[in-house]
Amino acid sequence: MQLKNNKEKYSKEIIDEFEINEQQVEEQITAVKSILESFVWENGLVTGTSEEQPNYLDKILKWNKNMLNLFL
């Protein structure tokens, strides 16, 4: 009965929450696209970035390359 009486209120709250989540997802997608666009690609592998990145990124790229070399 309570659900029936508050249907419009709950529907509006669900829609509002969905719109906030949708906005956050769009912001996350934009941020990831920006990061991916900054990568320097060589033969399908990321070899560096065109922007300054945290120090650990170089270590990750080197580790990734070493791991891939194990399979070659």
C-alpha positions in Angstrom: 0.0 0.0 0.0 2.8 2.4 1.0 4.7 1.6 -2.3 1.5 2.4 -4.3 1.0 5.7 -2.5 4.7 6.8 -3.0 5.1 5.5 -6.5 5.6 8.9 -8.0 8.1 9.9 -5.4 10.1 6.7 -5.7 10.0 6.9 -9.5 11.4 10.4 -9.4 14.2 9.5 -7.0 15.1 6.5 -9.1 15.3 8.6 -12.3 17.3 11.3 -10.5 19.8 8.7 -9.2 20.1 7.2 -12.7 20.8 10.6 -14.3 23.5 11.3 -11.7 25.1 7.8 -12.3 24.9 8.4 -16.1 26.7 11.7 -15.8 29.4 10.1 -13.6 29.9 7.3 -16.2 30.2 9.8 -19.0 32.9 11.7 -17.0 34.8 8.4 -16.4 34.6 7.5 -20.1 35.9 10.9 -21.1 38.8 10.6 -18.6 39.8 7.2 -19.8 39.6 8.3 -23.5 41.9 11.2 -22.6 44.4 8.8 -21.0 44.3 6.3 -23.9 44.8 9.1 -26.4 48.0 10.2 -24.6 49.6 6.8 -25.1 52.4 6.3 -27.6 51.7 3.0 -29.5 54.3 0.8 -31.2 53.2 -2.4 -33.0 50.1 -2.5 -30.9 51.9 -2.0 -27.6 52.0 1.1 -25.4 55.6 2.3 -25.2 55.1 5.6 -23.4 52.9 8.6 -23.1 52.9 12.0 -24.8 52.0 13.6 -21.4 53.8 13.5 -18.1 52.5 10.5 -16.1 53.3 9.2 -12.6 56.7 7.5 -12.2 55.2 4.1 -11.8 53.8 4.1 -15.4 57.3 3.6 -16.8 57.8 0.6 -14.5 54.5 -0.9 -15.5 55.3 -0.4 -19.2 58.7 -2.0 -18.8 57.2 -4.9 -16.8 54.5 -5.4 -19.4 57.2 -5.5 -22.2 59.3 -8.0 -20.2 56.3 -10.2 -19.7 55.3 -10.2 -23.3 58.9 -11.1 -24.3 58.6 -14.3 -22.2 56.0 -15.5 -24.8 58.0 -14.6 -27.9 
